[in-house]
Structures are given as structure tokens and as C-alpha cells.
């Protein structure tokens, strides 16, 4: 440290020079502030206000990032909403065309309806392959490739990979249902003796390993009620089915989180798919079962969870490798007996109700006619010999069954197959269900099904809530979910309803032909699948979710704008200066500096000579 020399005679001049330099520095600072309109050129120059300024600038930067994210996400959400709405509109268009075709029942109308279905299927798939900024919107977390296959592959399969399309799956289902001519829906028509007619579901054959029971639980007609208009002439007796015992088994012990998809027959005959999850410690009251200490114990725990349910099929990955064993049980049957004493008369009827696995029913009515009757569908001729009358009734029943199988049941097969196809997942455990022709029911090892079936949706499907597959940060503590998946249940339903019609072919659809009856049955089912009640779970609810996300983002943007205005006001008092105030200070300093210069100049000229005259 050094000490500056001090000379008493120069003190005044030194002090004046220091004051001039100070004023000059202040003048330079004010000039800089006036030019830049900033308080200082560094945060250090703000003094104690620097912390507040730094915090405010950081928040403003974050707000800019949130607004940029909202802008990009808003475009994405708007496009996704438009696509979902378009899919719903396309479904409504097919439903409207089906109503028109159903009204006229003519060849051109039917042909138009099927063409509309194919065109709308193409458009719906294109809408689900929508992208924004190079990212596909309906693939969940997988945004780098189209999530949905082309309609040609969906309908006709992939010959290169050897995978079947929807048309193959429908044909397979029709064969299993006994809906292909001259099928009878898996029912057998026979006689127990003279004067009798029998109708029965597939009977168990010794050594079939439960195949018949598995087929009864999944395919074909099942016998409902039977009534006779005059029991004294034709007695009708129904024997109810006895459900088989269904025992699950695992090829290996499941891991925590492994899923088993179980098909459960409902009271109306339709099937409900329920996923059961293996857990180390299952939650009571949920579709979970304990893993246990072995594969056998885990299977027993699953069996306990399924107690009281009419299990029809199951599938899973490996582990656990589920399999079902069907044992016992008995098919339903009907016995018709023509009285030997009370002869049937013209107009006597026997009505048999038949159920199908889509939850719908159809009825077969057999009508007695005199020998002079012209005959017709379901009519049988009355003969003086009860045995001959029974033979005529048996032939009429067989013909009516074949007609119903080729029309109503075939339409049911197409609808169910389409729903199964679109319910299929790229997860091997949940591949589309395929018929197990060897063992009955469906293939329990889905890897086999996955290897030979086109997977229509290849996006991400691991999230419980599709909205969470993409999220945008709209402020410091809030995210808005904007994700979507093409395989969401409402979208699948619309695609299945359209594709079931697009996959079918009708040749002669003139009134009264089997093709016309099959079309009418399929149109009715497709309309039901495509119908939307605008309630929760419909395709409109997806559009509503996305619209709500867009609204939340705009609300957040408005809140961010208000926050930005407050912070900007704060910074205006810290970082920036009042131009008028700085100008006034600058002029005052300039005047002061000029006066100081003049005084200093005057004083510098004062010498002893000036006082001598």
C-alpha cells in the first residue's frame, strides 16, 4: 500500500479536478442511460435490486417457453380434434347410408352402401395417420411412424409376411360358427323315433378333450326358448344346457403385472373381455389374482377369481401361458313330438329362439300347412301319418336353420370378427383372437395368432390413459395431457362397424334373396355398432377431452400473460429509466459542469499580477 503525496498548496485545485471528473462520470452515465434507456449495463449496476431483476427475467423466460409450447400444442390438439370429429362423421355417414339401403333394399342401394363403407374406411384411417410437425398424433408415445395400417392390408392381409386380414378372420369365424352354406350354426337336427324331431347343440364326444364344450361356449347358435301354439298337437320340450367346468392352467408362474384376458359369456350370450392382473399382493375387489408360490397355485387363484362366471376363452403371453380345460357339461336340446291322436291343423306353429355371441337373437318359426298349401320358408306339410308330418317338420327345420345360419348368423360372425380384429394389439398377449380348430374355442397362445394376423395398430398402447402419452407444460406447476391413440375403444368401434361392411361382398341383393337377408342383418348390426349416444365413452368424448385440453391451454396462456404484465411493470422500475427524468438530470449536470469549468477557468487566471495596477 502506498500513500499519495499531499501538498497543501495544490489541495484546492486537486479537489476541483476531482469534482469535475465526478460530474463528468455522472454525465457519461446519464448519457448512456438516455441512449440505452437501461438503468445499468450489468446486473451489478442495479445494486440491491439485482436479485429481484434476475428472478423476474428468469420467470419471463420461462413464460416465453410455456407460451411457445402452448402454441405448438394448440396446433396439434386442433388437428387431433378435427381428425377425431372426422372419424365420427364418417361413421355417421355409413350409418346413414345403411338406413337408406335398408329402406329400399335394392341392389344399387346396397352396392352404394358398401362402396361408401370402403371409401369412409380409407378416409378414417388417413385421419388417424394425421401428423403435425413430423409427429404422428394417434400413436401415443410412438410418433415417428404411421400408427395405422393401410386399408388394403387390413382387409386383405399382408401376403409378403403371410398374415391374414379381416376378410380371412371373418371367413374363419363363419366356418367356426357354422355359418357357411350348408351350415346349421353348429346345431344338429335329427329324430328320436317316429313322430319326433330333435334339435341339439354340439354334443360332447368321448375323447374330444372338451373341444365340443369350448365350441359351444364360443361359436354358433345356442338354443333359447321353444314354444308350440298347440301343445296337444305338437309338444315342444326344451332341455337346458349344463355349463361345463372350466379349469385354467399356466405353463409357468406369472410375474407381477402379467395379464390374462378372459372371455366371459353374459346372460344374453354376448362375450365380455376382462383383463385379470397377476399381483404379488392383490387388491381386494379388483380383477387381480395372487401369483402364489407356483404356477399351479397362481392358476388356482385365478380360478377362484373367476368363480361364478361363464368362462368361454382366455389368452395371455408367456409367462404365464394360460390354457383352459373344459370338462363335463351338457348341450341344450329341443324335442318336438307330433301327436298321434290330435292332428296338427293348418296354421299351427312351433317357434324356436336362437341366440348368438353378439348378444342378438333370431327365431325360427315352423308353420303347419295343409296338403293344398303352396309351401314356403319354415312351412311343413301335414300328413295323416304323424311320422310323415314329423319328417316334413324335420326337413323344414333343417332348411330354416341353414337359411338363418347363412344370413343372420353370418352377419353376426362378421360383426364379432371385426370387433375381435380391431381389439387386437401389437402386444403379443393380446393379439387378435383366432379360432383353434384342433382344440375348440380360440387359440390360447396368442403368439401363434400374432404371427399370422395383420396388426392394424402399431403405435404405443401401454398407457392406461391415452391422454397421458403426451403432455405440455403450461406453467410452472401444471401439465395438460394432449395424447391420443387410434386404438381407443370408441374409435375401434367405429372402425369395426365400417370395416365389417367394407369387408363383405354381396352378389344378388334383390328382395327375398339370401344375400339381401344377410345384408339387412349386417346393416342392422353395423348401425348398432356405429350408433353414438353422445355419452361418456363415445368417440365424441375423445373430441371433448381434446377440446377441453385446448381450452385449458388457452386459459393458462391468458394467466401467463397477466403474470408477464406484472413482472414487466416491476422490471420497468428496475431495469429501465424514465427518459424525461434522465434528460432533466442530464441538462442539470451539463449546466453544473459548464459552470464549474467556467469558474475553474476564471480561478486559474487569478495571479498577483492581476491585482497590481
C-alpha positions as CSV (number, residue, x, y, z in Angstrom):
1,X,0.0,0.0,0.0
2,X,1.3,3.4,-0.9
3,X,0.4,6.8,0.3
4,X,-0.2,9.5,-2.2
5,X,1.9,12.6,-1.7
6,X,0.0,15.6,-0.3
7,X,0.8,19.2,-1.0
8,X,-1.2,21.8,0.8
9,X,-0.8,24.3,-1.9
10,X,-2.5,22.1,-4.5
11,X,-5.4,20.9,-2.4
12,X,-8.0,23.3,-3.9
13,X,-7.0,22.6,-7.4
14,X,-7.0,18.8,-6.8
15,X,-10.4,18.9,-5.2
16,X,-11.8,21.0,-8.1
17,X,-10.4,18.5,-10.6
18,X,-11.9,15.5,-8.7
19,X,-15.3,17.2,-8.7
20,X,-15.1,17.9,-12.4
21,X,-14.2,14.2,-13.1
22,X,-17.1,13.0,-10.9
23,X,-19.6,15.3,-12.7
24,X,-18.2,14.1,-16.0
25,X,-18.6,10.5,-15.0
26,X,-22.2,11.1,-13.9
27,X,-22.8,12.9,-17.1
28,X,-21.5,9.9,-19.1
29,X,-23.6,7.6,-17.1
30,X,-26.8,9.6,-17.7
31,X,-25.9,9.8,-21.4
32,X,-25.6,6.0,-21.6
33,X,-28.9,5.6,-19.8
34,X,-30.5,8.1,-22.2
35,X,-29.1,6.2,-25.2
36,X,-30.0,2.7,-23.9
37,X,-32.9,3.5,-21.7
38,X,-31.4,1.0,-19.2
39,X,-30.5,1.7,-15.6
40,X,-27.2,-0.1,-15.9
41,X,-25.3,-2.2,-18.4
42,X,-24.8,-5.1,-15.9
43,X,-26.8,-6.6,-13.0
44,X,-24.1,-5.4,-10.6
45,X,-25.0,-1.9,-11.5
46,X,-28.5,-2.4,-10.2
47,X,-27.3,-2.7,-6.6
48,X,-29.7,-4.4,-4.2
49,X,-32.3,-4.6,-7.0
50,X,-30.3,-7.1,-8.9
51,X,-31.8,-10.2,-7.2
52,X,-35.4,-9.0,-8.0
53,X,-34.4,-8.3,-11.6
54,X,-32.7,-11.7,-12.1
55,X,-35.7,-13.6,-10.7
56,X,-38.2,-11.6,-12.8
57,X,-36.1,-12.2,-16.0
58,X,-35.9,-15.9,-15.3
59,X,-39.7,-16.1,-14.8
60,X,-40.3,-14.1,-18.0
61,X,-38.0,-16.5,-19.9
62,X,-39.9,-19.5,-18.6
63,X,-43.2,-17.9,-19.6
64,X,-41.9,-17.4,-23.1
65,X,-41.1,-21.1,-23.2
66,X,-44.6,-22.1,-21.9
67,X,-46.3,-19.9,-24.5
68,X,-44.1,-21.4,-27.3
69,X,-45.1,-24.9,-26.1
70,X,-48.7,-23.9,-25.9
71,X,-48.6,-22.6,-29.4
72,X,-47.2,-25.8,-30.8
73,X,-49.5,-28.0,-28.7
74,X,-52.6,-26.0,-29.7
75,X,-51.9,-26.8,-33.4
76,X,-51.5,-30.4,-32.5
77,X,-54.7,-30.6,-30.4
78,X,-56.7,-28.8,-33.1
79,X,-55.6,-31.2,-35.7
80,X,-56.3,-34.2,-33.5
81,X,-59.8,-32.9,-32.6
82,X,-60.5,-32.4,-36.3
83,X,-59.4,-35.9,-37.1
84,X,-61.5,-37.5,-34.3
85,X,-64.5,-35.5,-35.4
86,X,-63.9,-36.6,-39.0
87,X,-63.9,-40.3,-37.9
88,X,-67.2,-39.8,-36.1
89,X,-68.7,-38.0,-39.1
90,X,-67.5,-40.9,-41.4
91,X,-69.2,-43.4,-39.1
92,X,-72.4,-41.4,-39.2
93,X,-72.2,-41.3,-43.0
94,X,-72.0,-45.0,-43.2
95,X,-74.9,-45.4,-40.7
96,X,-77.0,-43.0,-42.8
97,X,-76.2,-45.0,-46.0
98,X,-77.2,-48.2,-44.2
99,X,-80.5,-46.7,-43.2
100,X,-81.2,-45.7,-46.8
101,X,-80.2,-49.1,-48.2
102,X,-82.3,-50.8,-45.6
103,X,-85.3,-48.7,-46.6
104,X,-85.1,-49.6,-50.3
105,X,-83.5,-53.0,-50.1
106,X,-82.4,-52.8,-53.7
107,X,-79.2,-53.8,-55.4
108,X,-77.9,-50.3,-56.3
109,X,-78.5,-49.0,-52.7
110,X,-76.7,-52.0,-51.2
111,X,-73.8,-51.5,-53.6
112,X,-73.6,-47.8,-52.8
113,X,-73.6,-48.5,-49.1
114,X,-70.7,-51.0,-49.4
115,X,-68.7,-48.6,-51.6
116,X,-69.3,-45.8,-49.1
117,X,-68.1,-48.0,-46.3
118,X,-64.8,-48.8,-48.1
119,X,-64.3,-45.1,-49.0
120,X,-65.0,-44.0,-45.5
121,X,-62.7,-46.6,-44.1
122,X,-59.9,-45.2,-46.2
123,X,-60.7,-41.7,-45.0
124,X,-60.9,-42.7,-41.4
125,X,-57.5,-44.5,-41.5
126,X,-56.0,-41.4,-43.2
127,X,-57.4,-39.2,-40.4
128,X,-55.8,-41.4,-37.8
129,X,-52.5,-41.1,-39.5
130,X,-52.6,-37.4,-39.2
131,X,-49.3,-35.7,-38.3
132,X,-48.1,-32.3,-37.1
133,X,-44.5,-31.0,-37.4
134,X,-43.4,-34.5,-38.4
135,X,-45.0,-36.2,-35.4
136,X,-48.0,-38.6,-35.8
137,X,-50.8,-37.7,-33.5
138,X,-52.5,-41.0,-32.8
139,X,-49.6,-43.3,-31.9
140,X,-49.4,-42.5,-28.2
141,X,-45.7,-42.1,-27.3
142,X,-44.6,-43.5,-30.7
143,X,-44.8,-40.5,-33.0
144,X,-42.2,-41.3,-35.6
145,X,-44.2,-43.6,-37.9
146,X,-47.8,-44.0,-39.0
147,X,-49.7,-45.8,-36.3
148,X,-52.4,-47.3,-38.5
149,X,-52.0,-49.8,-41.4
150,X,-53.5,-49.2,-44.9
151,X,-57.0,-50.4,-45.6
152,X,-55.7,-52.9,-48.2
153,X,-53.6,-54.7,-45.6
154,X,-56.4,-54.5,-43.0
155,X,-58.9,-56.1,-45.3
156,X,-56.9,-58.4,-47.5
157,X,-53.8,-59.2,-45.3
158,X,-50.1,-59.0,-46.0
159,X,-49.0,-61.7,-48.5
160,X,-45.4,-60.8,-48.0
161,X,-45.4,-61.6,-44.3
162,X,-48.1,-64.3,-44.7
163,X,-50.5,-62.5,-42.4
164,X,-54.3,-62.7,-42.7
165,X,-56.5,-59.6,-43.0
166,X,-60.1,-59.0,-41.8
167,X,-61.7,-60.9,-44.6
168,X,-59.7,-64.1,-43.6
169,X,-60.6,-63.6,-40.0
170,X,-64.3,-63.2,-40.9
171,X,-64.2,-66.4,-43.1
172,X,-62.6,-68.3,-40.3
173,X,-65.2,-67.1,-37.8
174,X,-68.1,-68.0,-40.1
175,X,-66.7,-71.5,-40.5
176,X,-66.4,-71.9,-36.8
177,X,-69.9,-70.6,-36.3
178,X,-71.3,-73.0,-38.9
179,X,-72.5,-70.0,-40.9
180,X,-71.1,-71.2,-44.3
181,X,-73.5,-72.9,-46.6
182,X,-74.9,-75.5,-45.8
183,X,-74.1,-74.9,-42.2
184,X,-76.6,-75.0,-39.4
185,X,-74.9,-72.9,-36.8
186,X,-73.4,-75.9,-35.0
187,X,-76.8,-77.4,-34.3
188,X,-77.8,-80.9,-35.2
189,X,-81.3,-81.8,-36.5
190,X,-82.4,-85.4,-36.0
191,X,-85.1,-87.7,-34.8
192,X,-85.5,-89.9,-31.7
193,X,-88.1,-92.1,-33.4
194,X,-91.3,-92.0,-35.4
195,X,-93.2,-88.8,-34.9
196,X,-90.3,-86.9,-33.2
197,X,-87.9,-84.2,-34.2
198,X,-84.8,-83.2,-32.2
199,X,-82.6,-80.2,-32.2
200,X,-79.4,-80.0,-30.2
201,X,-76.2,-78.1,-29.7
202,X,-72.9,-79.8,-30.4
203,X,-72.7,-82.9,-28.2
204,X,-69.5,-83.9,-26.3
205,X,-67.8,-86.8,-27.9
206,X,-65.7,-89.2,-25.9
207,X,-62.0,-88.3,-26.2
208,X,-62.6,-84.8,-27.7
209,X,-60.7,-83.2,-24.8
210,X,-63.5,-80.7,-24.2
211,X,-63.5,-79.4,-27.8
212,X,-67.3,-79.5,-28.1
213,X,-67.8,-77.7,-24.9
214,X,-65.3,-75.0,-25.9
215,X,-67.0,-74.6,-29.2
216,X,-70.5,-74.4,-27.6
217,X,-69.2,-71.6,-25.3
218,X,-67.9,-69.5,-28.2
219,X,-69.4,-70.4,-31.6
220,X,-72.7,-71.0,-33.4
221,X,-76.3,-70.7,-32.3
222,X,-77.3,-71.6,-28.8
223,X,-80.8,-72.7,-28.1
224,X,-83.1,-70.4,-26.2
225,X,-86.8,-70.9,-25.6
226,X,-89.2,-73.1,-27.7
227,X,-93.0,-72.7,-27.8
228,X,-95.8,-74.6,-29.6
229,X,-99.0,-72.8,-30.5
230,X,-101.0,-76.0,-29.8
231,X,-99.1,-78.4,-27.5
232,X,-101.8,-81.0,-27.8
233,X,-100.9,-81.4,-31.5
234,X,-97.1,-80.7,-31.3
235,X,-95.4,-81.0,-28.0
236,X,-92.2,-79.0,-27.6
237,X,-89.8,-79.7,-24.7
238,X,-86.5,-77.9,-24.1
239,X,-83.7,-79.3,-22.0
240,X,-81.4,-76.6,-20.7
241,X,-77.7,-76.7,-21.1
242,X,-75.4,-77.6,-18.3
243,X,-72.4,-75.4,-18.1
244,X,-69.0,-77.2,-18.3
245,X,-66.4,-76.9,-15.6
246,X,-63.6,-74.6,-16.9
247,X,-60.2,-75.0,-15.2
248,X,-57.3,-72.6,-16.1
249,X,-53.7,-73.7,-16.0
250,X,-50.4,-71.9,-16.5
251,X,-47.3,-73.2,-18.3
252,X,-45.1,-71.1,-16.0
253,X,-45.6,-68.9,-12.9
254,X,-46.7,-65.4,-13.8
255,X,-44.7,-62.3,-12.9
256,X,-46.2,-59.3,-11.1
257,X,-48.2,-57.3,-13.6
258,X,-48.7,-60.1,-16.2
259,X,-52.2,-60.0,-17.7
260,X,-54.7,-62.8,-18.6
261,X,-57.5,-61.8,-20.9
262,X,-60.7,-63.8,-20.2
263,X,-63.8,-64.0,-22.3
264,X,-66.9,-64.3,-20.2
265,X,-70.3,-65.1,-21.6
266,X,-73.0,-62.7,-20.4
267,X,-76.7,-63.7,-19.8
268,X,-77.7,-62.5,-23.3
269,X,-75.0,-64.7,-24.8
270,X,-72.6,-61.9,-25.7
271,X,-69.0,-62.1,-24.6
272,X,-67.2,-59.6,-22.4
273,X,-63.4,-59.4,-22.4
274,X,-62.0,-58.9,-18.9
275,X,-58.3,-58.5,-18.1
276,X,-57.0,-60.1,-14.9
277,X,-53.7,-59.0,-13.5
278,X,-51.2,-61.2,-11.6
279,X,-50.1,-59.5,-8.3
280,X,-47.8,-60.4,-5.5
281,X,-50.3,-58.8,-3.2
282,X,-53.6,-58.4,-5.0
283,X,-56.0,-55.6,-4.1
284,X,-59.4,-56.9,-2.8
285,X,-62.3,-56.3,-5.1
286,X,-60.3,-55.8,-8.3
287,X,-59.6,-58.0,-11.3
288,X,-56.4,-59.3,-9.7
289,X,-55.2,-62.6,-8.5
290,X,-52.3,-63.7,-6.4
291,X,-49.1,-65.0,-8.0
292,X,-48.6,-67.6,-5.3
293,X,-45.6,-69.9,-5.0
294,X,-46.1,-71.9,-8.1
295,X,-47.8,-71.9,-11.5
296,X,-50.4,-74.3,-10.2
297,X,-51.2,-72.1,-7.2
298,X,-51.4,-69.0,-9.4
299,X,-53.9,-70.8,-11.7
300,X,-56.0,-71.9,-8.7
301,X,-56.1,-68.3,-7.6
302,X,-57.3,-67.1,-11.0
303,X,-59.9,-69.9,-11.0
304,X,-61.1,-68.6,-7.6
305,X,-61.4,-65.1,-9.1
306,X,-63.5,-66.5,-12.0
307,X,-65.9,-68.4,-9.7
308,X,-69.5,-67.9,-10.8
309,X,-68.5,-66.6,-14.3
310,X,-69.3,-68.4,-17.5
311,X,-65.7,-68.5,-18.8
312,X,-65.5,-69.2,-22.6
313,X,-61.9,-68.5,-23.5
314,X,-58.6,-67.0,-22.3
315,X,-55.3,-65.7,-23.7
316,X,-52.1,-64.4,-22.3
317,X,-48.4,-64.1,-23.0
318,X,-45.8,-66.5,-21.7
319,X,-45.4,-66.3,-18.8
320,X,-47.9,-67.3,-17.6
321,X,-49.1,-69.2,-20.8
322,X,-52.7,-69.7,-19.9
323,X,-54.7,-72.7,-21.1
324,X,-58.3,-73.7,-20.3
325,X,-59.6,-77.3,-19.8
326,X,-63.3,-77.8,-20.4
327,X,-64.9,-80.9,-18.8
328,X,-68.4,-82.1,-18.2
329,X,-71.4,-80.1,-19.1
330,X,-74.2,-80.9,-21.5
331,X,-75.7,-79.2,-24.5
332,X,-79.2,-77.7,-24.7
333,X,-81.7,-79.6,-26.8
334,X,-85.2,-79.4,-28.0
335,X,-87.6,-82.4,-28.6
336,X,-90.7,-82.0,-30.8
337,X,-93.3,-84.7,-30.8
338,X,-96.2,-84.9,-33.2
339,X,-99.3,-86.3,-31.5
340,X,-100.8,-89.5,-32.8
341,X,-104.3,-88.5,-31.7
342,X,-104.6,-84.8,-32.1
343,X,-103.6,-84.0,-35.6
344,X,-102.0,-80.6,-36.3
345,X,-104.1,-78.2,-38.3
346,X,-103.3,-75.5,-40.8
347,X,-101.5,-72.6,-39.1
348,X,-100.1,-74.5,-36.1
349,X,-96.7,-73.2,-35.3
350,X,-93.5,-74.1,-33.4
351,X,-91.1,-71.3,-32.6
352,X,-87.5,-71.8,-31.6
353,X,-85.4,-68.8,-30.3
354,X,-81.7,-69.0,-31.1
355,X,-79.0,-66.8,-29.6
356,X,-75.7,-65.6,-31.0
357,X,-72.5,-64.4,-29.4
358,X,-73.0,-60.8,-30.3
359,X,-76.0,-60.7,-27.9
360,X,-78.7,-60.8,-30.6
361,X,-81.3,-63.4,-31.2
362,X,-83.3,-64.8,-34.1
363,X,-86.3,-67.0,-34.2
364,X,-87.3,-69.9,-36.4
365,X,-91.0,-70.4,-36.9
366,X,-92.2,-73.7,-38.3
367,X,-95.8,-73.4,-39.7
368,X,-98.0,-76.4,-40.4
369,X,-99.8,-76.3,-43.8
370,X,-102.4,-78.5,-45.4
371,X,-101.7,-80.6,-48.4
372,X,-103.1,-77.9,-50.6
373,X,-100.6,-75.2,-49.3
374,X,-98.1,-73.8,-51.7
375,X,-95.3,-74.2,-49.2
376,X,-92.7,-71.7,-48.2
377,X,-89.9,-70.9,-45.8
378,X,-90.4,-72.7,-42.5
379,X,-93.6,-74.5,-43.7
380,X,-94.2,-78.2,-43.4
381,X,-97.0,-80.3,-44.8
382,X,-99.4,-82.0,-42.5
383,X,-99.8,-85.7,-43.3
384,X,-102.3,-88.2,-42.0
385,X,-99.4,-90.2,-40.6
386,X,-97.7,-88.4,-37.7
387,X,-94.4,-89.9,-38.6
388,X,-94.5,-88.3,-42.0
389,X,-95.6,-85.0,-40.6
390,X,-92.6,-85.1,-38.3
391,X,-90.3,-85.9,-41.2
392,X,-91.7,-82.9,-43.1
393,X,-91.2,-80.7,-40.0
394,X,-87.6,-82.0,-39.6
395,X,-86.8,-81.1,-43.2
396,X,-88.4,-77.6,-42.7
397,X,-86.4,-77.1,-39.6
398,X,-83.1,-78.1,-41.3
399,X,-83.8,-75.7,-44.2
400,X,-84.8,-72.9,-41.9
401,X,-81.6,-73.4,-39.9
402,X,-79.4,-73.3,-43.0
403,X,-81.1,-70.1,-44.1
404,X,-80.7,-68.4,-40.7
405,X,-77.1,-69.6,-40.5
406,X,-76.2,-68.2,-43.9
407,X,-77.9,-64.8,-43.2
408,X,-78.4,-63.8,-39.6
409,X,-75.6,-65.9,-38.1
410,X,-73.2,-64.9,-40.9
411,X,-73.8,-61.3,-40.2
412,X,-73.2,-61.9,-36.5
413,X,-70.0,-63.7,-37.4
414,X,-68.8,-60.7,-39.5
415,X,-69.5,-58.2,-36.7
416,X,-67.8,-60.2,-34.0
417,X,-64.8,-61.0,-36.2
418,X,-64.4,-57.3,-37.0
419,X,-64.6,-56.3,-33.3
420,X,-62.1,-59.0,-32.4
421,X,-59.7,-57.9,-35.2
422,X,-59.7,-54.3,-34.1
423,X,-59.4,-55.2,-30.5
424,X,-56.1,-57.0,-31.3
425,X,-53.0,-55.4,-30.0
426,X,-49.3,-55.5,-31.1
427,X,-48.7,-56.8,-27.6
428,X,-48.3,-60.5,-28.2
429,X,-50.5,-61.3,-25.2
430,X,-53.5,-59.5,-26.8
431,X,-53.2,-60.4,-30.5
432,X,-56.5,-60.7,-32.4
433,X,-58.4,-63.8,-31.3
434,X,-58.1,-66.7,-33.8
435,X,-60.1,-69.9,-33.9
436,X,-58.5,-73.1,-32.5
437,X,-59.8,-75.7,-34.9
438,X,-57.9,-78.5,-33.2
439,X,-58.9,-77.9,-29.6
440,X,-62.0,-75.8,-29.8
441,X,-62.6,-72.3,-28.9
442,X,-59.9,-69.7,-29.5
443,X,-56.1,-70.1,-29.7
444,X,-54.9,-69.6,-26.1
445,X,-51.3,-68.9,-27.1
446,X,-51.5,-65.5,-28.8
447,X,-48.0,-65.7,-30.3
448,X,-49.5,-68.1,-32.8
449,X,-52.3,-65.6,-33.6
450,X,-49.9,-62.7,-33.7
451,X,-47.7,-64.4,-36.3
452,X,-50.5,-64.9,-38.8
453,X,-52.6,-61.8,-38.4
454,X,-52.2,-58.2,-39.6
455,X,-51.9,-55.9,-36.6
456,X,-53.8,-52.8,-37.7
457,X,-52.5,-50.5,-34.9
458,X,-48.7,-50.4,-34.3
459,X,-48.5,-47.3,-32.1
460,X,-47.9,-47.3,-28.3
461,X,-50.6,-49.0,-26.3
462,X,-49.1,-49.3,-22.9
463,X,-50.7,-46.3,-21.2
464,X,-53.8,-46.7,-19.1
465,X,-54.9,-43.2,-20.1
466,X,-54.1,-42.2,-23.8
467,X,-54.2,-38.5,-22.8
468,X,-51.0,-39.0,-20.7
469,X,-49.0,-40.2,-23.6
470,X,-48.2,-36.6,-24.5
471,X,-48.3,-33.6,-22.2
472,X,-47.4,-29.9,-22.5
473,X,-46.1,-27.8,-19.6
474,X,-48.3,-24.7,-19.5
475,X,-46.9,-23.1,-16.3
476,X,-44.5,-23.9,-13.5
477,X,-46.8,-26.4,-11.8
478,X,-49.3,-27.7,-14.4
479,X,-49.2,-30.0,-17.4
480,X,-52.1,-30.7,-19.8
481,X,-52.5,-34.1,-21.4
482,X,-52.9,-34.0,-25.1
483,X,-52.1,-37.5,-26.2
484,X,-54.3,-39.8,-28.3
485,X,-54.3,-43.3,-29.6
486,X,-56.0,-44.7,-32.7
487,X,-56.9,-47.9,-30.8
488,X,-59.1,-46.2,-28.2
489,X,-62.3,-48.2,-27.7
490,X,-64.7,-45.7,-29.3
491,X,-62.5,-45.4,-32.4
492,X,-62.2,-49.1,-32.6
493,X,-65.9,-49.5,-32.5
494,X,-66.4,-47.1,-35.4
495,X,-63.7,-48.8,-37.5
496,X,-65.2,-52.2,-36.8
497,X,-68.6,-51.1,-37.8
498,X,-67.4,-49.6,-41.1
499,X,-64.9,-52.4,-41.9
500,X,-67.4,-55.2,-41.3
501,X,-69.5,-53.9,-44.1
502,X,-66.5,-52.9,-46.3
503,X,-65.1,-56.5,-46.0
504,X,-68.2,-58.2,-47.1
505,X,-69.3,-58.9,-50.7
506,X,-72.9,-59.3,-51.9
507,X,-73.8,-60.6,-55.3
508,X,-77.6,-60.8,-55.7
509,X,-79.2,-58.4,-53.2
510,X,-82.6,-58.3,-54.8
511,X,-85.6,-58.7,-52.4
512,X,-86.0,-62.1,-51.0
513,X,-82.5,-63.4,-51.8
514,X,-80.2,-64.8,-49.1
515,X,-77.7,-62.1,-49.9
516,X,-80.3,-59.4,-49.3
517,X,-81.2,-61.0,-45.9
518,X,-77.6,-61.3,-44.9
519,X,-77.0,-57.6,-45.9
520,X,-80.1,-56.5,-43.9
521,X,-78.8,-58.4,-40.8
522,X,-75.3,-57.0,-41.2
523,X,-76.6,-53.5,-41.8
524,X,-78.7,-53.7,-38.6
525,X,-75.7,-54.7,-36.5
526,X,-73.4,-52.2,-38.1
527,X,-75.9,-49.4,-37.4
528,X,-75.9,-50.5,-33.7
529,X,-72.1,-50.5,-33.5
530,X,-71.9,-47.1,-35.2
531,X,-74.7,-45.5,-33.2
532,X,-73.4,-42.9,-30.8
533,X,-75.4,-41.6,-27.9
534,X,-73.0,-38.8,-27.3
535,X,-72.5,-40.2,-23.8
536,X,-69.2,-40.8,-21.9
537,X,-67.1,-43.4,-23.6
538,X,-68.3,-42.4,-27.1
539,X,-66.0,-41.1,-29.8
540,X,-67.4,-37.6,-29.0
541,X,-65.9,-37.9,-25.5
542,X,-62.4,-38.1,-27.1
543,X,-63.0,-34.9,-29.0
544,X,-64.4,-33.4,-25.8
545,X,-61.2,-34.3,-23.9
546,X,-59.1,-32.7,-26.6
547,X,-61.2,-29.6,-26.8
548,X,-61.0,-29.3,-23.0
549,X,-57.2,-29.6,-23.2
550,X,-57.2,-26.8,-25.8
551,X,-59.3,-24.6,-23.5
552,X,-57.0,-25.3,-20.5
553,X,-54.0,-24.3,-22.6
554,X,-55.6,-21.0,-23.7
555,X,-56.6,-20.3,-20.1
556,X,-53.0,-20.9,-19.0
557,X,-51.7,-18.7,-21.8
558,X,-54.0,-15.9,-20.5
559,X,-52.8,-16.4,-16.9
560,X,-49.2,-16.3,-18.2
561,X,-49.9,-13.0,-20.0
562,X,-51.2,-11.5,-16.7
563,X,-48.1,-12.7,-14.9
564,X,-45.9,-11.3,-17.6
565,X,-47.5,-7.9,-17.3
566,X,-46.9,-7.7,-13.6
567,X,-43.3,-8.8,-13.9
568,X,-42.8,-6.3,-16.8
569,X,-44.1,-3.5,-14.6
570,X,-41.7,-4.5,-11.9
571,X,-38.8,-4.6,-14.3
572,X,-39.8,-1.2,-15.7
573,X,-39.0,0.3,-12.3
574,X,-35.7,-1.6,-12.0
575,X,-34.0,-2.1,-15.4
576,X,-35.3,0.8,-17.4
577,X,-35.2,4.6,-16.7
578,X,-37.6,7.5,-17.1
579,X,-36.3,9.3,-20.2
580,X,-37.7,12.6,-19.0
581,X,-36.2,12.3,-15.6
582,X,-32.8,11.3,-17.1
583,X,-32.9,14.2,-19.6
584,X,-33.6,16.7,-16.8
585,X,-30.7,15.3,-14.7
586,X,-28.5,15.4,-17.8
587,X,-29.3,19.0,-18.5
588,X,-28.7,20.0,-14.9
589,X,-25.4,18.2,-14.9
590,X,-24.4,19.8,-18.1
591,X,-25.2,23.2,-16.7
592,X,-23.4,22.4,-13.5
593,X,-20.4,21.1,-15.4
594,X,-20.3,24.1,-17.7
595,X,-20.4,26.5,-14.7
596,X,-17.7,24.5,-12.9
597,X,-15.5,24.7,-16.0
598,X,-16.0,28.5,-16.2
599,X,-15.3,29.0,-12.5
600,X,-12.2,26.8,-12.7
601,X,-11.1,28.7,-15.8
602,X,-11.6,32.0,-14.2
603,X,-9.8,31.0,-11.0
604,X,-6.9,29.6,-13.0
605,X,-6.3,33.1,-14.4
606,X,-6.1,34.8,-11.0
607,X,-2.4,35.8,-10.2
608,X,-0.7,38.6,-8.2
609,X,-0.2,40.5,-11.4
610,X,-4.0,40.9,-11.8
611,X,-4.1,42.8,-8.6
612,X,-1.2,45.1,-9.3
613,X,-2.0,48.1,-11.3
